[in-house]
Amino acid sequence: MNSLDPRVNRLPVVGKPGEISPKAPLDQLGTFEVFVQPKEGKPFQHEGIVHAPDVEMAFVLAKEAFTRRFMCVSLYVCDTRNVYVSPLTEATANAYDLISDTVEKTGGKTSFEIYHLPKRGKQHVHAGTVQAGSPQEAMAEAKRMFKNDKTVYNIWAVRTSDIRFTSAEEKDLWLTLSEKKFRDASDYKGGDKLKEFLERNNA
Amino acid sequence: MYGGGNTFEGIKTDSIAQEDPVKLAEFEARIERGEKIEPTDWMPALYRKQLIRMIEQHAHSEIIGALPEGTWITRAPGFKRKISLMAKVQDEVGHGQLLYSAAETLGKTREQMIDDLITGKSKYSNIFNYPAFTWADSCFISWLVDAGAIVNQLANAKGSYGPYCRALDRICAEESFHLKYGHHCVIYLATGTQKQRDMFQEAINRWWTPMMHFFGPSDKISAHTEVLMRWKVKMSSNDDMRNQFLDMYVPKIWELGFTIPDENLKKNPETGRWDYTEPDWEEFKRVINGDGPCNKERLEVRRIAEERGRWVRQALKKAQTKYTVPLA
């Protein structure tokens, strides 16, 4: 290749230009859902996904992808396959009305995290924790505890044990965010220089 | 950053007649009410297809767009400029990730999207097929190409597809830093030595045609998009976005004492819109179809990176992993 960029000219020759063997399924790895807490005391909210080989790597990539700036005090991730999803509703229909009240109660209970979609087009927000023996039971339990006159369009339930949380020692990951002013528009003030230039030109 | 309207071929609307009329009416009523469409909702095949194409092109543009700027990181003047440009390029690659994820919710896998980019089947914003010769070119991209992208992205963020809007809200918030950074760089060149001023003037001369191409073909010659406007896939016509960009940035370029290489460029006091010489749309077509100064290099850099990373991805892969379509 003949490029302006010497690093491009130094690239090794690999394969043939324009040819690539089609990617195998999962070449880009599986997906993990990412939840971020913007401030202490605020609920976690869903931010998006990352592709990763496992939950530990997903945690690292989520930090890079979703918490470079903006406020963040904590984040967690879980495998997309471990999220149980209710039907999606619209207009004034509450997704909780589609959840059955009577579920077969099972023995050993574990805790589940429950998320609500408060508005179509917005993000899922953490609503609370319930104890249940199955995802279905968790949804029914969430209905009993969290349903009120506010319409919820979609409900997610995730077993707490399937979530990779931020540990107490890892909280310092975000302490330096506020020092990284170069990522913020307010750090680029050119107004004075521009004004001086214009005044000189108009004089 | 992103260029809208760069899909040149017309759309076929025949498939709409085969859709279930009741579901179609519900779908259109939901958009009419201003509600977002989410991945599990019913949607017409044409809506899905156009959105995949648009979001995927946008994602590719972020990734390819990082190349002409990325090449200037090591040569940026001084530590502060280097660290800013590095943060900006990291943002662009991050935006690519967000957009690929949004496109995946419509059912096209990331593997397929990367394959289609490398084989030339999918397009990306045409402007990145031009080279960044000097530091001033890099500043032109940071300020004005990003400005064009923001015009386009702010419009699209009001669209109808939930995951795309969520990604765009996040992207637009980050782009405000890019724009301010770019303007800051240009103010420093403009108020610097004569040589610095000449450098930026030359960059404008080189980039003006691709910048006018950026918003896509003129409404007079581009395919009809009424149905896409009604479904809030396309939010603004190419000429309207171009006009908005000119309105916001031509005065800022003139203010710095630079000229724009189009003697017909002026605001028409009667229509309130900008008059300009139509850029060469044959050149646009030729470049987008592969015959531009940097098309080969951009795709080769991407392909070689993909090939060289293959062993890492294979080493990381767990035997039991199965793909699941992301939720939102």
Interface residues (C-beta under 8 A of the other chain):
Chain A: M1 S3 L4 D5 R7 V8 L11 P12 V14 G15 P17 G18 E19 I20 P22 K23 A24 P25 L26 D27 Q28 L29 G30 T31 E33 H46 G48 I49 V50 H51 P53 D54 M57 E64 A65 R68 R69 F70 T80 R81 V83 V85 L88 E90 A91 R120 G121 K122 Q123 H124 N154 W156 K180 F182 R183 D184 A185 S186 Y188 K189 G190 K193 L194 E196 F197 L198 N201
Chain B: R30 R33 E35 K36 E38 T40 D41 T71 K80 I83 S84 A87 Q90 D91 G94 Q97 L98 S101 E104 T109 R110 E111 Q112 I114 D115 I118 T119 G120 P131 A132 F133 G162 C165 R166 A167 A173 E174 S176 F177 L179 K180 Y181 H183 H184 I187 Y188 A190 T191 E255 L256 G257 K296 E297 L299 E300 V301 R303 I304 E306 E307 R308 R310 R313 L316 K317 K318 T321 K322 Y323 T324 V325 P326 L327 A328
